[in-house]
């Protein structure tokens, strides 16, 4: 029997009103509507919290020409967006389904040259985001020097270390300032603060991005910033444009402390995505139909 999983849809709703928005964000469909075509969208590692419900909403609204920044690598969420025709450009250190094999939609797009691909590395992506977070034009790092990758990134520069004698080269990478950061987190409070725990990359993404949208497992009647045990792992509401409560919002991927990834479902996706027709069937059954069944 086929292993069928309904991708998550929102239930209890929490919204944060912002002066940048015409009104509060109340559903994942409204998150998708607020992310414009052509936006630079930062997506985290899937073990850090993939907003799969919002990814589905982007596909259903027919998002186009998105420029996706993987922080620092991509998998299911990126492959679905590419296969659905939502992505024009991608910066990443890798795209893979892990033990479930290659990301077939990504591979087809690269082979067909229908995707502008910027190869990067984990340190370079994190360094660029830290520069964006700090409001400075670039960040220096050394570990990538000697790689052929430097020759293929004209926006990277090798300079002499200004704090040392000549002959000490250093690589500088430009700041990364995404238009939107999008991720799923464990919980938010009624002040609009979002608790991410030890997933510090999400904090950097929110600081660097112009706008941050978050789906969460639950909203609690609390103020995380007043709790010594929670404050350090909390993104303050001033960095968050909108929060929507979507229990199971990362499924079929997992969220630490809440649920494991659904490997049976991921295996079905990997098999279906090997062909364009198979991917189209998957999209119709698991993403488009999920909204129609509400």
C-alpha positions in Angstrom: 0.0 0.0 0.0 1.3 3.5 -0.9 2.5 5.5 2.1 0.5 8.7 1.9 1.1 11.7 4.1 -0.8 14.9 4.0 1.6 17.8 4.2 0.8 20.2 7.1 -1.9 22.9 7.0 -2.3 25.6 9.6 -4.6 25.3 12.6 -4.2 27.7 15.5 -3.1 31.0 14.1 -0.8 33.8 15.5 0.1 36.9 13.6 2.5 39.8 14.1 1.5 43.1 12.6 4.3 45.1 11.0 4.5 48.6 9.6 5.8 47.0 6.4 2.7 44.9 5.9 -0.8 46.0 5.0 -2.2 43.7 7.6 -1.4 40.8 9.9 -0.1 37.5 8.5 -2.7 34.9 9.4 -2.0 31.8 7.2 0.8 30.1 5.3 -1.0 31.2 2.1 -0.6 34.8 3.3 3.1 34.2 4.0 3.4 33.0 0.4 1.5 36.0 -0.9 3.8 38.3 1.0 7.0 36.9 -0.6 7.2 38.6 -4.0 8.4 36.9 -7.2 12.1 37.5 -7.7 12.8 37.7 -3.9 16.1 36.4 -2.4 14.8 33.8 0.0 17.1 32.2 2.7 16.2 28.7 3.7 18.0 26.8 6.5 19.3 23.3 6.7 16.4 20.9 6.9 17.5 19.7 10.4 17.3 23.3 11.6 13.6 23.7 10.7 12.2 23.6 7.1 8.9 25.5 6.7 7.4 22.8 4.5 3.9 24.1 4.9 5.0 27.5 3.6 7.0 25.9 0.8 3.8 24.2 -0.3 1.9 27.5 -0.2 4.6 29.1 -2.4 4.2 26.3 -4.9 0.4 26.6 -4.9 0.5 30.4 -5.5 2.8 29.9 -8.5 5.8 31.8 -7.1 8.3 32.6 -9.9 11.9 33.7 -10.3 12.8 33.2 -6.6 16.5 33.5 -5.8 17.1 30.9 -3.1 20.0 31.0 -0.7 20.6 27.7 1.1 22.0 28.1 4.6 24.2 26.4 3.8 22.8 23.4 1.8 19.4 22.3 0.5 17.3 19.2 0.1 13.6 18.4 -0.2 12.3 22.0 0.2 14.7 23.3 -2.5 14.1 20.4 -4.8 10.3 20.9 -4.7 10.6 24.6 -5.4 12.9 24.0 -8.3 10.7 21.2 -9.8 7.6 23.4 -9.5 9.3 26.2 -11.5 9.5 28.6 -8.6 13.3 29.2 -8.7 15.4 31.2 -11.1 18.7 31.2 -9.2 20.3 29.3 -6.4 23.3 29.8 -4.1 24.3 26.7 -2.1 27.1 24.5 -1.0 25.1 21.3 -2.0 21.6 20.0 -2.8 20.9 16.4 -1.9 18.3 14.1 -0.4 21.0 12.4 1.6 20.6 8.7 1.9 17.5 8.9 -0.3 19.8 9.8 -3.2 20.2 12.8 -5.5 17.8 15.8 -5.7 16.5 15.0 -9.2 14.7 18.2 -9.9 17.8 20.2 -9.1 19.9 17.9 -11.3 17.5 18.3 -14.2 17.5 22.1 -13.9 21.3 22.2 -13.8 21.7 19.9 -16.8 19.1 22.0 -18.7 20.9 25.3 -17.7 17.4 26.5 -16.6 18.8 27.5 -13.2 21.5 30.1 -12.4 23.7 28.3 -10.0 26.3 29.9 -7.6 28.5 27.3 -6.1 29.5 28.2 -2.6 30.8 26.7 0.7 29.3 26.5 4.1 31.9 28.9 5.6 31.4 31.4 2.8 27.6 31.4 3.2 27.8 31.8 7.0 30.4 34.5 6.6 28.3 36.5 4.2 25.3 36.3 6.5 27.3 37.4 9.4 28.4 40.5 7.4 24.8 41.1 6.5 23.8 40.7 10.2 26.5 43.2 11.2 25.6 45.7 8.5 29.1 45.7 6.9 29.9 45.1 3.2 32.0 42.0 3.5 33.5 39.3 5.7 37.0 37.8 5.6 37.8 34.1 5.8 40.8 32.0 5.0 39.8 28.3 4.6 38.6 28.6 1.0 41.9 29.9 -0.4 43.5 27.5 -2.8 40.1 26.1 -4.0 39.1 26.3 -7.7 35.8 27.7 -6.4 37.4 31.2 -5.9 38.1 31.4 -9.7 34.4 30.9 -10.4 33.1 33.5 -8.0 33.9 36.9 -9.4 32.1 38.6 -6.5 34.7 37.1 -4.1 38.1 38.9 -3.7 41.5 37.8 -2.5 43.3 40.7 -0.9 46.4 41.2 1.2 45.7 40.9 4.9 45.8 44.6 6.0 46.9 43.7 9.5 49.9 41.7 8.4 53.0 42.0 6.2 52.4 41.5 2.4 52.2 38.0 1.2 49.5 37.0 3.6 46.4 36.7 1.4 42.8 36.6 2.7 39.5 36.0 1.0 36.7 38.5 1.4 33.1 37.6 0.5 30.2 40.1 0.1 27.5 40.5 2.7 24.4 38.4 2.2 21.2 40.3 2.9 18.2 38.1 2.0 14.9 39.8 1.2 13.2 37.0 3.2 14.3 34.4 5.8 11.8 31.5 6.0 11.9 28.7 8.5 10.0 26.5 11.0 10.6 26.7 14.7 9.4 25.0 17.9 7.4 27.8 19.4 6.5 31.5 19.7 5.0 33.5 22.5 2.2 36.0 22.5 4.6 38.9 22.2 5.8 37.6 18.8 9.1 36.3 20.0 10.3 33.0 18.5 12.2 30.4 20.4 14.8 28.5 18.3 16.9 26.9 21.0 20.4 26.0 19.9 19.8 26.6 16.2 21.8 29.8 16.1 21.9 30.0 12.3 18.3 30.9 12.4 19.1 33.9 14.5 21.8 35.1 12.0 19.3 34.6 9.1 16.7 36.7 10.8 19.2 39.5 11.7 20.5 39.6 8.1 17.2 39.4 6.3 15.0 42.3 5.5 11.9 40.2 6.4 11.5 37.0 8.4 8.5 34.7 8.3 8.2 31.8 10.7 5.9 28.8 11.1 5.9 27.3 14.6 4.6 24.2 16.3 2.8 26.1 19.1 2.1 29.5 20.5 2.4 29.8 24.3 1.1 32.4 26.8 4.5 33.6 27.9 7.3 36.1 27.2 10.5 34.2 26.3 12.7 37.3 26.8 11.7 37.4 30.5 12.7 33.8 31.0 16.5 33.3 31.8 16.3 29.8 30.5 14.8 30.7 27.1 15.9 34.3 26.3 19.3 33.3 24.8 17.6 31.0 22.3 14.9 33.5 21.3 14.6 35.8 18.3 13.0 39.0 19.4 9.7 40.0 17.7 11.3 43.1 16.2 13.1 40.8 13.7 9.9 38.8 12.8 7.4 39.9 10.2 4.9 37.2 10.7 4.3 34.0 12.7 1.8 31.3 11.8 1.1 28.3 14.1 1.3 25.2 12.0 1.6 22.0 14.1 3.6 19.5 12.0 4.7 22.4 9.8 8.1 20.8 8.9 6.6 17.4 7.8 7.6 15.2 6.1 10.9 16.4 7.5 11.5 16.4 11.2 11.8 18.8 14.1 14.0 18.0 17.0 12.0 17.4 20.2 8.7 17.1 18.3 8.8 14.5 15.6 11.2 12.5 13.4 11.4 12.9 9.6 9.2 10.5 7.6 11.7 8.4 5.7 9.0 6.3 4.0 7.5 9.5 2.6 10.9 10.8 1.5 11.6 7.5 -0.3 8.4 8.0 -2.2 9.3 11.5 -3.1 12.8 10.5 -4.3 11.4 7.7 -6.5 8.7 10.0 -8.0 11.0 12.9 -8.6 13.3 10.8 -10.9 11.0 11.7 -13.8 9.2 15.0 -14.6 5.9 13.1 -14.9 6.5 11.4 -11.5 7.3 14.7 -9.9 4.1 16.3 -11.4 2.0 13.5 -9.9 3.6 13.9 -6.5 3.0 17.7 -6.6 -0.7 17.2 -7.5 -1.3 14.6 -4.8 0.7 15.9 -1.9 0.9 19.6 -2.3 -1.9 20.9 -4.5 -4.5 18.4 -3.2 -3.5 19.1 0.4 -4.9 22.6 0.0 -8.0 21.5 -1.9 -8.9 19.0 0.8 -9.1 21.7 3.6 
